Amino acid sequence: MTATATSARSDLSELGRSETALRTFLHGLPGVDQVGAEQRAAQLGTRSIKTTAKAQAIDLAIRMVDLTTLEGADTPGKVRALAAKALRPDPADPSCPHVGAVCVYPAMVPHVAEVLRGSKVHLASVATAFPSGQAPLEVKLADTRAAVEAGADEIDMVINRGAFLAGRYQEVYEEIVATKAASGDAHLKVILETGELATYDNVRRASWLAMLAGGDFIKTSTGKVPVAATLPVTLVMLEAVRDFRAATGRQVGVKPAGGIKTTKDAIKYLVMVNETVGPDWLDPDWFRFGASSLLNDLLMQRTKLTTGTYSGPDYFTLD
Amino acid sequence: MFEYAPAPESRSVVDLKPSYGLFINGEFVDPTDGGSFKSINPASEEVLAEVAEAGAQDVDRAVRAAREAYEKVWGPMPGRDRAKYLFRIARIIQERSRELAVLESLDNGKPIKESRDVDVPLVAGYFFYYAGWADKLGHAGFGPDPKPLGVAAQVIPWNFPLLMLAWKIAPALAAGNTVVLKPAETTPLTALLFAEICQQADLPAGVVNILTGAGDTGRALVEHAGVDKVAFTGSTEVGRAIARSVAGSRKKLTLELGGKAANIVFDDAPIDQAVEGIVNGIFFNQGHVCCAGSRLLVQENVADRVLESLKRRMAQLRVGDPLDKNTDIGAINSAAQLERIRELSDAGSAEGAERWSPPCELPERGFWFAPTIFTGVTQAHRIAREEIFGPVLSVLTFRTPAEAVEKANNTPYGLSAGIWTDKGSRILWMADRLRAGVVWANTFNKFDPTSPFGGYKESGYGREGGRHGLEGYLNV
């Protein structure tokens, strides 16, 4: 980032061509003070969102959910049921909006596609040897192409954390570029797996690396390692997309995923988006929640607000 | 757009009486030779309660009550028993924290999120901390059996009414002194609620006396011949007058006065967190903070970027109803203070600095001032030299670390300073050279009962907080 946006634009596109240039740029980004970032995230978490603001936030959060199932035990029947729920989360209330997307493994994409066809709900598939990414590049790219051919319009890829942590930034960069090419018209979400990156400085660098390589979204986690999305990590990523747009003019989305289970949590994230990057990102095109159980809590809170009574979990479908 | 609906904290938790007397010798009494005055809510100008104004005879009564309690009860009492009372007070403060926080915000104008999350928890923390010292004074580094001084006269300001009360009363009582405390005339109500807490804790009569009133009451109190110790927090001007009046007497004196702190941002600073620190440094408590980071010194090669981020962040600040849980900046404490902030800000514009505030709607009633920054400020401007005590930041730039030190120290004050850099060695190098009582590194306005606080130069002398805070209340 330099003072003038125009010179910055030409500068940044060249960065990926050289390991040295990438390293110099990424290590020249301002550092993140851990204590300060965590304190800011905690402060934003104390906002009190009530009544009309809460109703608005719940509907927005529902529209932002990437309704996810990523289990070895997933079956065609289960993912079809999930897709049906994505279209009509609350069958008893037609005013309830549909979710942002359904997110499944590549093998499940065709089954979901049948249900979602013709709707506005996106179909996301994880790819690139999710969740570890430990496969040869050709396999990862083939995984990606297969998902797109089967009907996915969003691809959730994982970065090569080993290469990133070892400082081989160009290798990570080129994998993202190649996956973006293999994704064709599908939107590319780049999973940083922040739980394995250890520091906020690394989160900021990985965010920039993913954006420089052409990622449409940056996503915190696979949900398959112990530490998933946190508010401070999401704060650092939001600051990165904000600064990236200021430098390049291109807007990139953010998706915290894993561990967001309650309406209260989701509202804290929305407050953070609102006060860090502003209303431009308060839209399912630019912010998503990777979650499964979150949706039912949002639905229960929504029902509570509209009817005044709190219905139990038995009134909502499990998947 | 995501509009936050109003989220007001309920006032019903506070049970305000129409009028309050003076708290002398364990009970509320009417003044003998004083009058009364009204305390208002600065956010609405509504009268909250009528409060007694102590005259010279009331001061004399209170000092005598404190003397008697000192000689007969509190002085002879073993430290472990004094500790029990202090622990009990601390617990009651926690139990009644919501009530204290709401009343503090009503009377002072500060946002409820600050009184709830900062002031009141710290108040309890200081009482807990000093309660622990009461039976361990022999281990505080002031000799094997340090003795108290006697009766302490304490005069506190309006910016942190309860917290300043805790800073004064907790160490005094732990060390074995009794106190007569005068809260500021615009914010007397939480001190009176504290008096009720002393009753609830069965604190022996006369150990704590609260005299409400204005400058004359304070003067009579610090000049009273029966006082052994004077502790004052407030303006340098009044501090100077007190130092003169106490000079040549046996009274021990601590003063915590004004400040014009430099918050220094280097080019390798974590910018987003530094911006948070700048905002916290000057807009916390509407800038009514003696250690506020009211001068931003930013390295010139990152000045544009820091200012751009700062302005974007300032546009997010929510100014308004102090009782709304989402309010970031509340009301200015009084019409007089608002006038002073306006006058100095106008001087800033007149002297050629560039003024900026985010678009923000201020309520019609009450005392309000939008968060403001001045750029293009030089050391010669009044807004770079005088304490504004409001939400007004003066921005200056520097080129080298040496220049940052020179500018930071070029003030008659020396209470606090902040340093923002990723380089540990630079933090230590700067801290060695800054003439300020507190130096924060990559943070600002952090308070802790274990940490001493106090000033250099015209910011006063003596330390409050920590083990050091006991010294001012012991005969050492």
Interface residues (C-beta under 8 A of the other chain):
Chain A: M1 A3 P30 G31 V32 D33 V35 G36 A37 Q39 R40 T46 R47 S48 I49 K50 T51 T52 A53 K54 Q56 A57 L60 E239 L270 V271 N274 E275 P279 L282
Chain B: M1 F2 E3 Y4 A5 P6 A7 K113 D117 D268 A269 P270 I271 D272 Q273 A274 E276 G277 D304 R305 Q316 K325 N326 D422 N442 T443
